[in-house]
């Protein structure tokens, strides 16, 4: 079968892989408007074997094919130097700072091959990696900035029916830059569903992404996510329980899926939101298990959420605590004291027992944070008193304002005491990015080598795609996990996926 649209996506993993939402979200919208779509996952793996990749494309590209798109959000080039299991954060993932899923040189050859073999097919680039700082290939015909649920339909209609399309021309760039509606506000998110189809090669029981709301009510000053400060009264903010129920039932009825990575910026903004999601789960009559980003100060303010989350099926919680230094927390928009952070974490552990994994993320380099206050924080998290399963210390990242999204710190760094330096660096009156990076490495290495960090976060859910269950993994120190086995299983996961794709498309191929 040949397709109108082909979308490449990836979650650049060495030790595990899960389906990213973006490309499948766009595929759902395109399909609902009558376009046939093939999503090709594991982009980096395919492009490491161009022969196999072209064998697939030769069978699914036809005269009807309008464009090939690249969903870049989780692109990353995997190598031995990219990944350290000692990082303790996104343990199985390569850094996705790269714009492409392979080297720029190899990717340019790949794009040139498509241009030569199928000159009628447009090349489109999008996703969170779209930035005016990236030197994107001039072989792209279109670059789409921001959320594209509606824009992708406008683009397809333009290529098929020559309908008008708004775009900009950038200096010294050949591609057309589409940057209207970057926040996707024209899209009816509340009444949307992401529907996986047979051609998406979902494996029975695998972990899938789930989006229950879009945006965040809060405006943490270091955060550059889109749709910050969204009002809870915004009717497009949260999916209806009917749509959520239908999505959960569809995935269960077709593939017995009950495990999810909830990708909401913040899952527990409102107890009323959790109640809607819980109602959908109950109506679907599925005992789901899920990972989510949880805001701890809201659990402190609304402790009724703690047992509710457990009853809903929470299995892994990511807490963006950022600092135990109260002045630093207040400076970034986290309205909770050190004492209340500790009390709330302890309360969560009492309610959840060992049935929920707890991960804490901290940031080095925040206002009012010093090496001494940071050491006090890390000493507590590394002690037996800490109830979390893992803790990761990240260095504050500040990018210049040419990015599509900018944090308050990035929009006016001097106001917050920062000076931007070359190569995306920064400094303030206490320290600089390089110093923070050294400290982060030291603390994270200690948490790994001493067995302080257990598997948690997204990892404990995603590795279940390799054939494990939560109970197989909980409580196991990162240093004691079979990383080589995970790597082998992940490679097998791709081969099985590729075989499934070729079988579905009735393509004969010798996998050796």
N, C-alpha and C positions, 0 to 999 in steps of 0.2 A: 504494500500500500504506500502511496505517496501522500505527503502531508502538506497542508497550506503553510504551516508554521512549524519550525523545529527550534526547541529551546535547550541550550546546554546549561547545566547547573552542577553544583558540587558542594560538598562540605569537606574541605580538604583534610581528611583524616588519615593518619598512619595506623592507628590502633582501633578505630571504629568509624562507622559511617552511618548517618541518618539522612533522611530526605529533608532538604531545606524547603521552607514553605513557598518562597517567592515565585519560582517558575511554575509550580503547580497551581498557585493562586491565579497567575496570569492565564495558564492553560484552561482553567475552569471558565474564566470570563470569555476567552476566545471561543471555546467550544459552545458556550451558551449563545453565542452570536453566529453559529454556523460554520466556524472554521475548524478544520481538523488539525490537531496538534500532537506532536511527538516530543516528550521531554526526555532528554538524554542526561542521565545522572552520572556521577563519577567522572566528570570532565577530564580531570588530570590523568586518570587511568587510561581513558580512551586516547588522549593525546600523547601518551607515552608509547602507544602502538598505532601509529598513523595508518598503517595498512588495514588494521581491523576497523578503525574509525571510518575510513573511506569506503570500506566494504559495506558498512551500514548505510552511510549517506547515499551511496550509489543506488540503493534499493528504496530509499524513502524520499529522495528528492525527485520531483517531477516538474512538468511544465506549470503545474498549479502552485508550486512552492513560491511563496511570497518573500519570506525572509527567514534567516537563521539568527536567533537571538542568543546572547550570552548573559546569564544572570550572575553577576560578579560578586555578590555580597560575601560569600564564603570561599571565594577563590584563594588559593595559596599554593605555592610550589613546595612539594614535600621533598625533603632531603634529610640526611643524617644531621645536618647542622641546624635545621629549622626547629627540631623538636627535642625537648628534654623532658623526660617524665618527671624530673625533679621540679618542674615549674609548678605542678600541683593545681594548675588552673587551665581548663580546656586541655587536659592532659593529652588527649589523643589527637589534637589538632595542630596542623602547621600554622605558622603565622599567616594571616590572610591579608597582609599588607600589599601583596602583589596584585596587580590589576588583572593578571591572566592566570589560568590554571597550569601553565607550564612556562618555560623561559620565553622571554619576549621574542627572541630570534626564532624559536620553533613555532611560536604562535603566528608570527608574521608569515612564515612559510605556509602554515595551515590556511590562513586567510587567503593568501595568494593562490593556493591550489583551488579553493572554492571559487574564487573569481574566475579562474581559467576554465574550470570544468562546468561551472553553472553561472555564467555571467548575468543571467536574468534574476538571480537571487540576491536580495539586499542583505547586508550584514548590519546587525543592530546590537548595541552594547548598553546595558543598564545595570541597576542594582546599587547597593550602598557604596560600592567602590568608585562610583562616578564622582570625579573631582576635577576641578580645573587645574589642579596640580599635576595630574597624570598626563603623561605623553601618550595618549591613545593613538592607535594606528589610524592612518588616513584611509585605510581600506574599509573602515566602517562607513556606512552610508548614513546611519542615524545613531546618535547617542541620546538616551533618554534619562533625564535626571528625576530623582524622586520616586514617589509611589505611582505605579503605572497601571492600576486596575482599569481605569477608564481610557487613559492615553493609548494603551496597547490596542484597543479597538479602533481608535481614531487612526492609528498608524496602519493597521491591517486594511481598513476601509480605503485609506488613501492609496495603498499599493495595489489593491484589487480593483477599485472603482474610480480612482483618480479624484476622490473627494478632497476638498481643501484640508490642509494640515498646517498648523502654526509651528514655526521653528525659527531658530536664529542661526546666523552665520558667525562663527568665531574667527578672530584674526588668525591667519596662517593655518586654519583647519579646513579640511575638505568636507568633513561630515556635517550634517544638519543637526543642530543641537535643540532638542525638545525639552523645554524647561517650564512649561505652563502647568498649572495644577500640580506642583511638586508635592504637595501634602495630600493629594488625592481627595480633596474635600467635595468634589463633584460626584464621588462614588458613594453609592448607598451601601456602606459597610454593614450596617445593622441588619440588613436583610440578605446578607450574602452567605454563601457556603463555599468551602473548598472541597470539590468532589474529585476523588481519585478514580481513575477508570482502569479497565483491564490492561490497556496499553502502557500504563505507568509501572507495571511490574511490581506491585505491592506484594511483599512476602507475607503469608499468613502470620498474624500475631506480631508483626514488627512495630517498633515505635514510630509514630507519626507526629508531625507538628500540628498544633491546634492554636488558633487565634480566637480569643473570646472577646477582646476589646482592642481598640487601636488608639494609641496615644497614651498620655499620662497626665494626671491632674496636677502633678508637681513640677517644679522648675529648679531642680538641683543645679547649682551654678557651674558645675564642671561638666554637665551633661549636654550633649549636642544632638540628642534624638529629635526627630520631627514630632510635631503635635504635642509639645510640652504645654502644660497649663490648660489642658482641655477641660471644659466644664462638665461636671457630672450630669448636668441637665441637657447636654448636647445629645440629640436623638440618634446621631450617627456614631456615638462613642462606643456602644456596646452591642453585641449581637443579640438578637431576640432569642429567647429560650427555644422557640420553635425551630429556628435555623440550627442552633446548637444540637438539639435533639436529633434532627434529621441527619446532621453530619456524623454524629456518634453512631447512630443506628446504621447508616450506610456502611461505615467502615467495619462495624461488627458483623453485619449480615454478609458482606462480601469477603472479608478477610479475617474475621475474629480478632480485630484490633481492639485492645483495651488499654494500651500503654501510649502515653502522650508526653510530648514536650510542649508545655504551654508557653508561647513566646511573647505574651503580653509584656509591655514594658514594666508594668507593675500589676500583679494579679489581684491584690487585695485592697485596691483603692477604697472600696466601699463594701460594707457588709451586705448591702442590698444587691450588689453585683454578684457576690459569692452565692447569695441565695438563689439568684436567677440561674447561675451555672449549675448549682446543686439540683435545682428543680429539673433542669434539662437532663442531667445524669440519671436522676431517678426515673424520669419518663422514658428514657432510652432503655432503662432496666439493665444497665451494664455497670459492673464494679470496676471502674477505670482506675488506673494508677498513673500518676503524673508528676512531672517536674514543673516548678514555677519560680518566677522571681517574686519574692515576698518582701514587703517593706516592714521592717521590724518596729518602727515607731507607731505604725498603725495597729500592730498586734498589742502594743502596750496600751494604746488609747482604746482599742476595742478588743479586749481579751476573749470575747465570745467567738472571735474568728478562729482562735487556736483549735478548739475541738471541732469546729465546723470544717476546717481544712482537712483535718484527719479523717472525718467522716466522708468527705468528698472523694478521698483517694490520694491525697498528697503523699508522695513517697520521698521526694527530694526537694529541699528548699534552699534557694540562693538568697542570702541576705547581703545587700549592699550596705554594710555598716559604715565603711569608709574610715572611721576614726573613733577611738574611745576618748579622745580629748574633746571635752564638751565645747570649748571655744571653737575648735575646728569644725565640729559637727554643725554648730549653729551658723558658722560662716558660709557653709555650702547649702544650707536649707534643710538639714536634718535636725528636727526639733526634739532631741531626746538626749538625756544626760548619760554619762558613763554608768552611773548606778542603775538607771532604768534599763539600759541595754543589757547589762548583766542579769538583772532580775527577770527580764522578759525572755532571754535565752534559756534561763533555768526553768522558767514556767513552761516554755515550749517542750523542753526535754521531759519534764514531768508528765505532760499530757501525751506526748508522742512516743515516749519510750524509745525502743530501737526500731520502730516501724517507719520513721521518717529520718532521712539523712539531712544533716544541717551543714551548710557551707557558708563561711563568712568571707566577704571580700573587703579589703582595706586599701587605702590609697596613700602613698607616701608623697609628700610635697604640698599638702593642703595648707591654707592660711593658718597661722598660729601653731602649726605642728613643728616640733623641733626633734632632733635626734633623740633627746631624752624622753619626750612624751611618746614618741613612736616606740622606743624600746620598752617603755612601761606597758603600752598596748600589746606589743608582740609577746612580751614575757607572760602576760596573763593568758593570751590565746594559746600559747605553747605549754601552759601548765595543766595539771590534772584538774584544776578548777573549771576550766573551760568546757562547756557542754557541746561544743560544735565538733563535727567529724573532721572538718578540714578548714584551713584558713589560708588565704592567698594575699600577698601584698603586691599591689600593682603600683607602678610609677605613674604619677600624674602626666597625662598627655595633653598638650596644647598645640593646636594646628592654627595656621593663619586663616583669615576670614574668607579665603577663596573656596573653602569647602561649601557644599550646598547647605549644610546645617552647621551652625556655630553655637558653642556654649556661651554663657554670659562671660566666663573667664576669657574665652577666645575673642569675643566681640570687643571687650575693653580690658585687656590684661593689666594695664597700668593702674586702673582703678582698684584692682585686687592685689596689687603689689608684685606683679610679674613683668618681666621683660623677656620677649621672645628673642631667641638666638638662632643662628643658622642651623640647618638640618633638623628642624622641628624641635629644637631645644628650648629651654627656658631657665630663668634664675629669679630668685627673690632675695630678700634680705637675710635669709637663713641658709639656703642651699641651692643647688641647681639640679637639673634633670640627671646629669651623669652621676652625681653623688647618690641620688635617690635610687637609680638603677643598681648601683653597687650594693646598697643596703637591701634592696628587694631580693636580689640574688642570694645574699647571705642568709636572710631570714627564711626564704623559701627552701633553700638547700637544707637548712637545719630541720625544718618541718618534715622534709622528705627523709633525710638520713636517720633521724631519730625515731621514725615511725609515728610521728605526731599526726600527720595527715593520712586519713583513711579515704577510701574512694567515696566520692560524694558528687555534688553539683550535677551538671548535665551528664557527666561521665557515667555515673552509676546507672542511669537509665539507658544511655546510648549503647553501652557495652552489652546490654541485654540483647541487642540485635545480633550478637555473635553466638547466641544460644544459651545465655545465662539467665538466671532469675535474680530478683532483688536479694533474696535470702542467701544466694551463693556469694554475693559480693559485699554485703553490708559488713562494716567493721573491719575489713581487710586493709591493712596499711598499703599505701601506694608502692612502697619499696618491695612489698611481698607479692605483688600481682605478677602474673605470667605475661609480661609485655611482649616477649617474642612470640608466644602463642597467639596473643591478640593480633599482632601484626600479620601472622600467617592466616588467621581466620578472616581478617579484613581483606586480604588479597583474594582469598577464596570467595568472600562475599561479592567482590566485584566480578570475578569470573562467572559465578552463578547468575549474577544480574545480567552480564553480557550474553550468556547462553540463553537466558530467558527472553531477552530482547530479540535475538536472532531467531529463536523459535517462534515467537509471536509474529514476527515479520516474515516468516517462512524463508529465511536466508540460510543457505548452506555455507558453513565456514568451518575450517579445520583449526580447532583450538590447541592442537598438539596433544 
